[in-house]
Amino acid sequence: MIFNKNLGNIIISSTPGLISIFLSFFTIPIYLKYLGLEKYGNFLILHILLSVVMITNFNLGKIASIKMQKVINKTKNSIISTTIVTSVISSALVCLFFYLIYVFLINFNNNLTFNNYKILFFALFLSNLYVTLENISKGLKYYFLSSFGNLIFYSFSLSLPALFILFDFKSYENVNSLFNISLYIKIFGILLILFTLIYKKLLNFNFSSLILKDFLAYAKWQTLSSTYVQIFDFFDKYLIKIFLGAASLSLYSVPQQIASKLSVISDGLISVFIPKIASSKNKKKTFEILNSNFYGFFYTVGFFLILVNPFIDELLIWWLKVNASLDMIYLFKIFLMTSFYICITHIISTFLDTQNLSKKNSEIETFILIFFIIGLIISVYYKNINFFAYTILFRSLITFYQ
């Protein structure tokens, strides 16, 4: 019975990613056909820039979701309310800080100016708030709510603008117009979770000093760990956009975007086992939960990749047709292996976070960062898109074996 319940929660948590794969199947060819590699790359970079939320959120929601498993229900409401208010204040200050830096920089270099930059900073503020709300939902074990919110905020906001291109291409061929549509969709995802918490009467006006102590104790290490994740997962894309151009970014990001969908399974597992591990006081049971999730992902997904590998070329050519270049197919195979190892290490690093061992994560990532930066420097020097992919793969292998 417990297995069935956990399996059901894992399926619910994985569903947004599965739907995202389905949407991508239709929308990526639309973007490539109507926008081309250059414009699609510029659209992607706006969404990629928002990934900095992994740092600017300070992991407040994640810390709160772990703390909520260790207190009585009456205290949870105060933790939730305090976390949301703290997130709003910190997000506003962070966005203001980045905005002032941006204004300062464009005074010296007008080439850094881009249209609708205020919208981008507003989107960053909303993204900070959303990540907090989603983690709180997971901490409450509202898996359907967190999954549906995730589907709207990430998958729908990236994919649904493609439909506007189909209906009225001339009005929405502008990248900024498409990003505005994405922003409206993201706002809906935030309101869905926020109004649900209000409806469930999970917010109050009480102040929780307990959660603030945890923020001060653990936020710095978890934020440092998230900073490394931001560098490892996204810095290569920034460099490609700067040195190789938006078209190369599309060529690089499309296969990576598809391959990264493997994370829907690991994310589903993580969403369910975080509350279980955080609330467990039995060390043996804690490791049993970790091992079952780790080996379940390793063997199930590994076996699937072995089966599908001989058919990858034909599948990509059938799907993307003229846009399926040999370079894209080659990159996809590299990223598929990379994504597999990244998902496994994500399961382990999340486990360490639940045990308040984020410092250990940071120490390992600091060591790996040195080799990663060297790889990126070589990639930029030779301006070879494959070198970037090799660097990401090498990093994932080192992290796994550490």
C-alpha positions as CSV (number, residue, x, y, z in Angstrom):
1,M,0.0,0.0,0.0
2,I,2.9,2.4,0.9
3,F,4.6,1.4,-2.3
4,N,1.5,2.2,-4.3
5,K,1.1,5.6,-2.6
6,N,4.7,6.5,-3.2
7,L,4.6,5.3,-6.9
8,G,1.4,7.4,-7.4
9,N,3.2,10.5,-5.9
10,I,6.2,9.9,-8.1
11,I,4.1,9.6,-11.2
12,I,2.2,12.9,-10.3
13,S,5.6,14.7,-9.7
14,S,7.0,13.3,-13.0
15,T,3.9,14.2,-15.1
16,P,4.9,17.9,-15.8
17,G,8.1,16.7,-17.3
18,L,6.3,14.0,-19.4
19,I,3.8,16.6,-20.7
20,S,6.8,18.9,-21.3
21,I,8.3,16.3,-23.5
22,F,5.0,15.9,-25.4
23,L,4.8,19.7,-25.9
24,S,8.4,20.0,-27.0
25,F,7.7,17.3,-29.6
26,F,5.4,19.8,-31.4
27,T,6.7,23.2,-30.4
28,I,10.4,22.9,-31.1
29,P,9.9,22.2,-34.8
30,I,7.5,25.2,-34.9
31,Y,10.0,27.5,-33.3
32,L,12.8,26.3,-35.6
33,K,10.6,26.6,-38.7
34,Y,9.2,30.1,-38.1
35,L,11.8,31.8,-36.0
36,G,15.0,30.1,-37.2
37,L,18.0,29.2,-35.1
38,E,18.9,32.9,-34.5
39,K,15.6,34.2,-33.1
40,Y,14.9,30.9,-31.3
41,G,18.3,31.2,-29.6
42,N,17.4,34.8,-28.5
43,F,14.1,33.5,-27.1
44,L,15.8,30.7,-25.2
45,I,18.5,33.0,-23.7
46,L,15.8,35.1,-22.0
47,H,14.5,31.9,-20.2
48,I,18.0,30.7,-19.5
49,L,18.8,34.0,-17.8
50,L,16.0,33.4,-15.3
51,S,17.8,30.3,-14.2
52,V,19.9,32.6,-12.0
53,V,16.9,32.2,-9.6
54,M,18.7,29.1,-8.4
55,I,21.1,31.5,-6.6
56,T,18.8,34.5,-5.9
57,N,16.1,32.4,-4.3
58,F,18.6,31.5,-1.5
59,N,16.8,28.1,-1.3
60,L,14.4,29.5,1.3
61,G,11.5,27.3,0.2
62,K,13.7,24.2,0.2
63,I,14.9,24.9,3.7
64,A,11.3,25.5,4.9
65,S,10.0,22.3,3.3
66,I,12.6,20.3,5.3
67,K,11.8,22.2,8.5
68,M,8.1,21.6,8.1
69,Q,8.6,17.9,8.5
70,K,10.0,18.3,12.0
71,V,7.4,20.5,13.6
72,I,3.7,20.3,14.6
73,N,1.0,21.4,12.2
74,K,0.2,24.6,14.1
75,T,3.8,25.8,13.6
76,K,3.8,25.0,9.9
77,N,1.5,27.9,9.1
78,S,3.9,30.4,10.7
79,I,6.9,28.8,8.9
80,I,5.0,29.1,5.5
81,S,4.0,32.7,6.1
82,T,7.4,33.8,7.3
83,T,9.1,32.1,4.4
84,I,6.9,33.7,1.8
85,V,7.3,37.2,3.3
86,T,11.0,36.7,3.5
87,S,11.1,35.5,-0.1
88,V,9.2,38.6,-1.3
89,I,11.5,41.0,0.6
90,S,14.8,39.2,-0.4
91,S,13.6,38.8,-4.0
92,A,12.8,42.5,-4.3
93,L,16.2,43.5,-2.8
94,V,18.1,41.1,-5.1
95,C,16.3,42.3,-8.2
96,L,16.9,45.9,-7.3
97,F,20.5,45.1,-6.7
98,F,20.9,43.5,-10.2
99,Y,18.9,46.3,-11.8
100,L,21.2,49.0,-10.4
101,I,24.3,47.0,-11.6
102,Y,22.7,46.8,-15.0
103,V,22.0,50.5,-15.2
104,F,25.6,51.2,-14.1
105,L,27.0,48.9,-16.7
106,I,25.0,50.3,-19.7
107,N,26.3,53.8,-18.9
108,F,29.8,52.5,-19.9
109,N,28.7,50.1,-22.7
110,N,25.6,50.7,-24.7
111,N,26.0,47.3,-26.4
112,L,24.7,45.7,-23.2
113,T,21.3,47.4,-23.6
114,F,18.4,45.1,-24.5
115,N,14.7,45.8,-25.0
116,N,12.2,45.2,-22.2
117,Y,15.0,44.7,-19.6
118,K,12.5,45.8,-16.9
119,I,10.2,42.9,-17.8
120,L,13.2,40.5,-17.4
121,F,13.9,41.8,-13.9
122,F,10.2,41.5,-13.0
123,A,10.2,38.0,-14.3
124,L,13.2,37.2,-12.1
125,F,11.3,38.5,-9.1
126,L,8.3,36.3,-9.9
127,S,10.6,33.3,-10.5
128,N,12.1,33.7,-7.0
129,L,8.7,33.8,-5.5
130,Y,7.5,30.8,-7.5
131,V,10.4,28.6,-6.5
132,T,9.7,29.3,-2.9
133,L,5.9,28.5,-3.3
134,E,6.7,25.3,-5.2
135,N,9.0,24.0,-2.5
136,I,6.5,24.8,0.2
137,S,3.9,22.8,-1.8
138,K,6.2,19.8,-1.9
139,G,6.9,20.2,1.9
140,L,3.1,20.0,2.4
141,K,3.0,16.9,0.2
142,Y,0.7,18.7,-2.2
143,Y,2.3,16.9,-5.1
144,F,-0.5,17.5,-7.6
145,L,-0.5,21.3,-6.8
146,S,3.3,21.6,-7.1
147,S,3.3,19.5,-10.3
148,F,0.5,21.5,-12.0
149,G,2.2,24.8,-11.0
150,N,5.5,23.5,-12.4
151,L,3.8,22.5,-15.6
152,I,2.4,26.0,-16.0
153,F,5.4,28.0,-14.9
154,Y,8.1,26.2,-16.9
155,S,6.6,23.9,-19.6
156,F,3.6,26.0,-20.7
157,S,5.5,29.3,-20.5
158,L,8.2,28.0,-22.8
159,S,6.0,26.0,-25.2
160,L,2.6,27.7,-25.5
161,P,3.9,30.9,-27.2
162,A,4.5,28.7,-30.2
163,L,0.8,28.5,-30.7
164,F,0.6,32.2,-31.0
165,I,3.2,32.0,-33.8
166,L,1.0,29.6,-35.7
167,F,-2.2,31.7,-35.4
168,D,-0.6,35.1,-36.0
169,F,3.1,34.9,-37.0
170,K,3.5,38.6,-38.0
171,S,2.3,39.8,-34.6
172,Y,4.5,37.4,-32.6
173,E,7.6,36.9,-34.6
174,N,9.2,39.4,-32.2
175,V,11.1,37.6,-29.4
176,N,10.0,40.2,-26.8
177,S,6.4,39.7,-27.6
178,L,6.8,35.9,-27.1
179,F,8.5,36.4,-23.8
180,N,5.7,38.7,-22.6
181,I,3.3,35.8,-23.3
182,S,5.6,33.5,-21.2
183,L,5.5,36.0,-18.4
184,Y,1.7,36.1,-18.3
185,I,1.6,32.3,-18.1
186,K,4.2,32.3,-15.3
187,I,2.0,34.7,-13.3
188,F,-0.9,32.3,-13.5
189,G,1.2,29.5,-12.1
190,I,2.2,31.6,-9.1
191,L,-1.4,32.7,-8.4
192,L,-2.6,29.1,-8.6
193,I,-0.3,28.0,-5.7
194,L,-0.7,31.2,-3.7
195,F,-4.5,31.1,-3.8
196,T,-4.5,27.4,-2.9
197,L,-2.5,28.1,0.2
198,I,-4.8,30.9,1.2
199,Y,-7.9,28.7,0.5
200,K,-6.4,25.9,2.7
201,K,-5.9,28.5,5.4
202,L,-2.2,27.8,5.6
203,L,-1.1,31.4,6.0
204,N,-1.3,33.6,9.1
205,F,0.3,36.7,10.5
206,N,2.5,34.9,13.0
207,F,6.3,35.3,12.9
208,S,8.5,32.2,13.1
209,S,12.0,32.7,14.5
210,L,12.7,29.0,14.0
211,I,12.7,29.2,10.2
212,L,14.8,32.4,10.3
213,K,17.5,30.6,12.3
214,D,17.5,27.8,9.7
215,F,17.8,30.4,6.9
216,L,20.9,31.9,8.6
217,A,22.4,28.4,9.3
218,Y,21.8,26.7,6.0
219,A,21.0,29.2,3.3
220,K,24.7,30.2,2.7
221,W,25.8,26.6,2.0
222,Q,22.8,25.7,-0.1
223,T,23.1,28.9,-2.1
224,L,26.8,28.3,-2.7
225,S,25.9,24.8,-3.9
226,S,23.2,26.3,-6.1
227,T,25.7,28.8,-7.5
228,Y,27.9,25.9,-8.6
229,V,24.8,24.3,-10.2
230,Q,24.1,27.6,-12.1
231,I,27.7,27.7,-13.3
232,F,27.8,24.0,-14.3
233,D,24.4,23.9,-16.0
234,F,24.1,27.4,-17.6
235,F,27.5,29.2,-17.9
236,D,28.4,27.3,-21.1
237,K,25.2,28.6,-22.7
238,Y,26.1,32.2,-21.8
239,L,29.5,31.8,-23.3
240,I,28.1,30.2,-26.5
241,K,25.7,33.1,-26.9
242,I,28.5,35.7,-26.5
243,F,31.3,34.0,-28.5
244,L,29.5,31.8,-31.0
245,G,26.1,33.6,-31.4
246,A,22.4,32.8,-31.0
247,A,22.2,30.3,-33.9
248,S,24.9,28.2,-32.2
249,L,23.1,28.4,-28.9
250,S,20.0,26.9,-30.6
251,L,22.0,24.2,-32.2
252,Y,23.5,23.4,-28.7
253,S,20.4,23.9,-26.6
254,V,17.8,21.9,-28.6
255,P,19.5,18.5,-28.1
256,Q,20.4,19.4,-24.5
257,Q,16.9,20.5,-23.8
258,I,15.5,17.1,-25.1
259,A,18.2,15.0,-23.3
260,S,17.6,16.9,-20.0
261,K,14.0,15.5,-19.9
262,L,15.5,12.5,-18.2
263,S,15.4,14.7,-15.1
264,V,11.6,14.3,-15.0
265,I,12.1,10.9,-13.4
266,S,14.8,12.0,-10.9
267,D,12.9,15.1,-10.0
268,G,9.8,13.0,-9.4
269,L,11.7,10.7,-7.1
270,I,13.3,13.7,-5.2
271,S,9.9,15.5,-4.7
272,V,8.6,12.4,-2.9
273,F,11.7,11.3,-0.9
274,I,12.7,14.7,0.5
275,P,9.7,14.9,2.9
276,K,10.1,11.2,3.8
277,I,13.9,11.5,4.6
278,A,13.5,14.8,6.4
279,S,10.8,13.4,8.7
280,S,12.6,10.1,9.3
281,K,14.5,9.7,12.6
282,N,15.8,6.2,11.7
283,K,19.2,6.4,10.0
284,K,18.9,2.9,8.6
285,K,15.5,3.7,7.0
286,T,16.9,6.9,5.7
287,F,19.6,5.1,3.7
288,E,17.1,2.5,2.5
289,I,15.0,5.3,1.0
290,L,18.1,6.8,-0.7
291,N,19.3,3.4,-2.0
292,S,15.9,2.4,-3.4
293,N,15.6,5.7,-5.3
294,F,19.2,5.7,-6.5
295,Y,19.3,2.2,-7.8
296,G,15.7,2.3,-9.1
297,F,16.7,5.3,-11.3
298,F,20.1,3.9,-12.3
299,Y,18.9,0.5,-13.6
300,T,15.6,1.5,-15.0
301,V,16.7,4.6,-16.9
302,G,20.1,3.0,-17.8
303,F,18.4,0.0,-19.4
304,F,16.0,2.2,-21.3
305,L,18.9,4.2,-22.8
306,I,20.7,1.1,-23.9
307,L,17.5,0.0,-25.7
308,V,16.8,3.3,-27.5
309,N,20.4,4.2,-28.4
310,P,20.4,2.3,-31.8
311,F,17.4,4.3,-33.0
312,I,18.4,7.8,-32.0
313,D,19.5,8.9,-35.4
314,E,16.4,7.9,-37.2
315,L,14.1,9.3,-34.5
316,L,15.7,12.7,-34.6
317,I,15.7,12.9,-38.4
318,W,12.0,11.8,-38.5
319,W,11.1,14.4,-35.8
320,L,13.1,17.5,-36.8
321,K,13.4,16.7,-40.5
322,V,15.6,19.3,-42.3
323,N,16.6,20.9,-38.9
324,A,18.1,17.6,-37.7
325,S,21.8,18.2,-38.7
326,L,24.5,15.7,-37.9
327,D,26.0,18.1,-35.4
328,M,22.7,18.2,-33.5
329,I,22.4,14.4,-33.5
330,Y,26.0,14.0,-32.2
331,L,25.4,16.5,-29.5
332,F,22.2,14.8,-28.4
333,K,24.0,11.5,-27.8
334,I,26.6,13.3,-25.7
335,F,23.9,15.2,-23.7
336,L,21.9,12.0,-23.1
337,M,24.8,10.4,-21.3
338,T,25.5,13.7,-19.5
339,S,21.9,14.0,-18.3
340,F,21.9,10.5,-17.0
341,Y,24.9,11.1,-14.7
342,I,23.7,14.6,-13.7
343,C,20.3,13.1,-12.5
344,I,22.1,10.5,-10.4
345,T,24.3,13.1,-8.7
346,H,21.3,15.3,-8.2
347,I,19.6,12.6,-6.2
348,I,22.7,12.2,-4.0
349,S,23.3,16.0,-3.5
350,T,19.6,16.5,-2.5
351,F,20.0,13.7,0.1
352,L,23.0,15.5,1.5
353,D,21.0,18.7,1.7
354,T,18.2,17.0,3.7
355,Q,20.9,15.8,6.2
356,N,22.2,19.3,6.5
357,L,25.4,18.4,4.8
358,S,25.3,21.0,2.0
359,K,28.8,22.0,3.0
360,K,30.1,18.6,1.7
361,N,28.3,19.3,-1.6
362,S,30.1,22.7,-1.9
363,E,33.5,21.2,-1.1
364,I,33.2,18.6,-3.9
365,E,31.9,21.1,-6.4
366,T,34.7,23.6,-5.6
367,F,37.2,20.9,-6.6
368,I,35.4,20.1,-9.8
369,L,34.9,23.8,-10.7
370,I,38.6,24.2,-11.4
371,F,38.6,21.6,-14.2
372,F,35.3,22.8,-15.5
373,I,36.6,26.4,-16.0
374,I,39.7,25.1,-17.8
375,G,37.4,23.1,-20.1
376,L,35.3,26.2,-20.9
377,I,38.4,28.3,-21.6
378,I,39.6,25.7,-24.1
379,S,36.1,25.6,-25.7
380,V,36.0,29.4,-26.1
381,Y,39.5,29.5,-27.4
382,Y,38.8,27.0,-30.2
383,K,35.2,28.2,-30.6
384,N,34.1,24.6,-30.9
385,I,30.6,23.8,-29.8
386,N,31.5,20.1,-29.3
387,F,34.2,21.0,-26.8
388,F,31.5,22.7,-24.6
389,A,29.6,19.4,-24.7
390,Y,32.7,17.3,-23.8
391,T,33.3,19.7,-20.9
392,I,29.8,19.2,-19.5
393,L,30.1,15.4,-19.9
394,F,33.5,15.3,-18.2
395,R,32.2,17.4,-15.3
396,S,29.2,15.0,-14.8
397,L,31.4,12.0,-14.8
398,I,33.8,13.5,-12.2
399,T,30.9,14.6,-10.0
400,F,29.4,11.1,-10.1
401,Y,32.6,9.3,-9.1
402,Q,33.3,11.8,-6.4
